[in-house]
Amino acid sequence: MAPDSETDFRDWAAASRSRLRRTAYLLSGDWHLADDLVQDALTRAYAVWPRVARGGQPDAYVRKILLNLYLDHRRRPARREDSRAELPDAS
């Protein structure tokens, strides 16, 4: 990535991070998960930043990444575990 593109990304990320974190919290209801989602979204956006910046709507693009990451998180098998205080009887 060109140095000026990296500077643009850093400036945009610094200005948008709190807004993205609030959006992620609204999706997940968990501040810790929201932080993880935002970090992953910013990492993915960094990888394609020159293309995203040329498109002119980086906020919309990164919100879409954020939504997709949240949906992927919800689909993971570990989220479907059913925790119980007692183990069921094995037959």
C-alpha positions in Angstrom: 0.0 0.0 0.0 1.2 3.5 -0.8 2.2 5.6 2.2 -0.5 8.2 1.4 -3.2 5.5 1.2 -2.0 4.1 4.5 -2.2 7.6 6.1 -5.7 8.0 4.6 -6.8 4.6 6.1 -5.4 5.5 9.5 -7.1 8.8 9.6 -10.4 7.2 8.5 -10.1 4.4 11.0 -9.4 6.7 13.9 -12.4 8.8 13.0 -14.7 5.9 12.4 -13.7 3.3 15.1 -16.1 4.5 17.8 -19.0 4.6 15.3 -18.3 1.1 14.1 -18.0 -0.1 17.6 -21.5 1.2 18.5 -22.8 -0.4 15.3 -21.2 -3.7 16.2 -22.7 -3.5 19.8 -26.1 -2.9 18.3 -25.7 -6.1 16.3 -24.2 -8.3 19.0 -25.3 -6.9 22.4 -21.8 -7.6 23.7 -19.0 -4.9 23.9 -16.2 -7.4 23.9 -17.5 -9.1 20.7 -18.1 -5.7 19.2 -14.4 -4.8 19.7 -13.4 -8.1 18.1 -15.7 -7.6 15.1 -14.5 -4.0 14.6 -10.9 -5.1 14.7 -11.5 -7.9 12.1 -13.5 -5.5 9.9 -10.7 -2.9 10.0 -8.1 -5.6 9.2 -10.1 -6.7 6.1 -10.7 -3.1 5.0 -7.0 -2.3 5.3 -6.2 -5.2 2.8 -8.4 -3.6 0.1 -8.3 0.1 1.2 -7.1 1.6 -2.2 -10.1 0.0 -3.9 -12.5 1.0 -1.1 -11.3 4.6 -1.0 -11.7 4.9 -4.8 -15.3 3.7 -4.4 -16.1 6.8 -2.3 -18.1 5.1 0.4 -15.8 3.4 2.9 -18.3 3.6 5.8 -20.9 1.6 3.9 -18.3 -1.0 2.7 -16.9 -1.5 6.2 -20.4 -1.7 7.8 -21.1 -4.5 5.3 -17.9 -6.3 6.3 -19.0 -5.8 10.0 -22.4 -7.3 9.3 -21.0 -10.3 7.4 -18.5 -11.0 10.3 -21.3 -10.9 12.8 -23.4 -13.3 10.8 -20.4 -15.6 10.3 -19.9 -15.5 14.1 -23.6 -16.4 14.7 -23.3 -19.4 12.3 -20.4 -21.0 14.1 -21.2 -24.4 15.6 -19.9 -23.3 19.0 -22.8 -20.8 19.2 -25.3 -23.7 19.1 -24.0 -25.4 22.1 -26.6 -26.0 24.8 -24.9 -25.5 28.2 -26.5 -27.3 31.2 -25.7 -27.5 34.8 -26.0 -31.3 34.8 -24.9 -33.8 32.2 -27.7 -35.8 30.6 -27.8 -39.6 31.3 -25.9 -41.5 28.6 -28.0 -44.4 27.2 
